[in-house]
Every structure is written in C-alpha cells, then in structure tokens.
Amino acid sequence: MGRLVDGVWKDEWYDTSKTGGRFKRQESAFRDQVRADGSGRFAPEAGRYHLYVSLACPWAHRTLIFRRQKKLEEAISVSVVHPYMGSSGWTFENPDGTAGCVDDPIFGARHLHEIYTHADAGYTGRVTVPVLWDRKEQTVVNNESAEIIRMFNSEFDAIGDASVDLYPEPLRAEIDELNAFIYPNVNNGVYRCGFATTQEAYEEAVTALFGALDELEGRLGRQRYLVGDRITEADWRLFTTLVRFDAVYVGHFKCNVRRIADYPSLSGYLRELYQMPGVAETVNFEHIKRHYYESHGTINPTGVVPVGPVLDLDTPHGRS
C-alpha cells in the first residue's frame, strides 16, 4: 500500500508512529458530484462514466451492489484490479490469469495510480478504490464510496431503475445515524483492529467492534433490517463488512472474539442479503482472501492464504 507524492509513486505503508499505534484513514480527495438537475459539471449520461473497483475491497463492493440494484450495468462500465496489491499499489496486470480481473479500457493503464495522475498530475495521497471516472471531462469525479452510492441511488434514475430507492427521504435521518455508528466501529473498525501496531490501540478497536456487533445483533433480533422492514443503504454498507468477516477479519485482522456465524440474527441477516438477486455475483472470495493475505506483508509476511473457513451463505436464512 503506497501513495503518490506530487504525482510520483512511493511504496509506503501506513505510519502509526504518531497516533499511538492507531490506524487513521485518509479522507477521499475527489468529491465532485453527478447531478441530475443540471446544476453541476457532471450530468448523468449512459456510457459517460467508468468505475474502477477491486472485488476484494468492501468500499468498492458497495458501489457494485448499488450499480446492480439500480440496473446501471449497461450505463456505467467497470474495470477490476488484480487482488494482489504489491509495491506499485492496485494493478491491472494479471500475470497469473486470475479470473474476474478487467483491464482499463480508457488508458490501458498498468496501475491504478496512473488514473489518479491523469486526473491530477501533482496528486498527493493514497490511491484507493472505488474511482468514478468521467470519459467526457477526462477526470476523476469522485473516489468516496459513500458519495458514489448516493449518486447511483438518485442521480441516474432517468437511466436506471427509479423504482429502487435505498435512501428514502422519510428514513434518511435514521440511516445517517446508523451509518455514523457502524462506520467507525464496524466498517473501519476491522481495519483499526488489523492495522493497529500497539496492544492498547488494538484492544480499544476490538472492544468497540464487538460492542457494536452485539448492539446490531440485538437490533436485528427485533426487526428484519437495520431500518425497520425495508432494505436501505445502511444494510448494504454493513453487508460488505459482514460478508468478509469470518473469511478474513477473524483471522487476518485478529477480530476473533466471535464470528458472525456465532450471532444468530447477524448471520441470518447476512445470508438473506447475500441471497438477494444479483448480490452473490458481486462477491468473490478468491479476490477477497488473496488480497488481504497476500498483500499485507506487515501482517502476514509469508503470504500464505488459508484454505478455510467453509462458508455456506446459501443455507436458509430464516429472516422471513
């Protein structure tokens, strides 16, 4: 995991020396918006936008689910990086022929950081997925997943499926409140556990993580979804962490107090969301496991990928 400094790639891991061993995530740099009302530079048009993702990354996974739920597959094209992130960061190079990778059709780039410097030759910061690229303006529109999924949800309704609304007006306050609780404690919480470099930082993060999971277990024991009886953005934001939890975070990130399989409500809820039409096709456990175990040399220096665990997310969920 490196970064660009004034447009030049540097192979640098996260520095936790000034944060007491605590992992601090960089804010996303590109924050423009596609707007259907014509008020901005970026208008929703079929074929104009291209999405760069990793199938391993939970943040990028959100955008793929929204793209599928909103029926935007034909309107917004996709490139998929290789699961191994080495000294050059996310790459389109695929020397071992890993299935599921998709080349960059716009520049024929070898590495994702080239896409960033095409947008800003002097960019300084981490090179992350997802990235929403505009073919017309030849620039990155946005690299913040929380904002990309909102755009997919509402700004492309003239192109996609307007009947699907995952951020309905009456529920927005509750969705925002849940997101504000789940993001630091669960979504980013697993990274705060895995990338912690002191015992104190790790235990602080893991305590918050499992306190949050316990609270969510109770909530889902009382109701079917996070916000009552309908699936919303909050559910899909949680799902992409839950689906990786037992496969990767329990072992690799030391999130091993309990598995999701040990939570009756959370595990049934995970299976229900996984079994929703089109969702399983967005989940690629080969990419997920290979990325985490092969790419994080400071955590797993051997790069050995575990065979297990055996997960059967197609078993009946019992949530109806």
Phi, psi and omega in degrees: 000103179252198179204164174266138175234111184053039176084002181250130183287134176233131178273092185227127175281168179298137178259112180255012185293335182259004183239020180065030180083006184268136178282128177242120181277136178289141174291145177294145189264326184260116189229028175287167186232139166278128184232127181285341184276002177079009185277351183234185182285334187248114181256148178287116180221135177296134178085354184277327190250148180230137184249125175259126184220167163242136177289345179278332191277127180293328180291315177294325181301323178306315185293325178294321178294315179294321177301320179288313182297325182269005178056051181251014184299321181282336184272329184236113181281166187221142165243145183236121179286164175293147181294333181278122177251102184260213186293341179259010179078202178300136185225151173266353177294139186220066186293337181262005177067035180298128180293146176098347178282144180227124183296165174279114182275352187270310182244352188063034184295147174274326185227151182295330182297340176293328177295319179296317182283339170295325179279323183211103185297337181252023184300137172236125178149179178290152179250104190240164169249153003278163174227127176258115184256142177254114180296325184290311182272352180055053180204167173282128175279311189201143173232026176250113186301322182298328180274325178298317181292328176293320177296315179299324184292322189235331189274348181249022185296333178287345182251321184260212184262099182290345181285342180265120178230108183265001177222063186292143184310313184294340185253003188297319181298317180290321177298314180298321179295317178294317178301319181293336176274317186285322184302303184290328187270329184244295183305304177274342181299322179294325177288324177297328173288307188291326183262003176296143181240010171226155179299319181298315180295318179297311184293325175299315182289317184290328176294316179295320181300308185283335170297319179292317179297322177298318179294320179292325175300316178296319180297316182282348171282341181260337183213161189287319181235175185296326178241072175077230192252017177222148179284135179228180176310320183301322180294315182289328176294324177285321184306315187293338171278315182300321185291339178266350194297301183289330182285328188229307192290328179302310183271305188292321183259009177061032177267061194248021175296314175212156171267162172298326178300340180275352180256111183302314184285314180297320182289321176294319177298316177301314181295321180298313180295320179299326183275359175297145183308127175085349186283316181303328180292343178269355182258125180229099185290335175296312178297317182300306185291318181296318181301305186295311186284331181271331190269333186266078184294334178288337180263318183231077188297337180282338183071012179286131180260123181295149180288318182267188359279162174278120180242131176239090183274003178264359178291155181306138185266338176068017184272351183279000000 
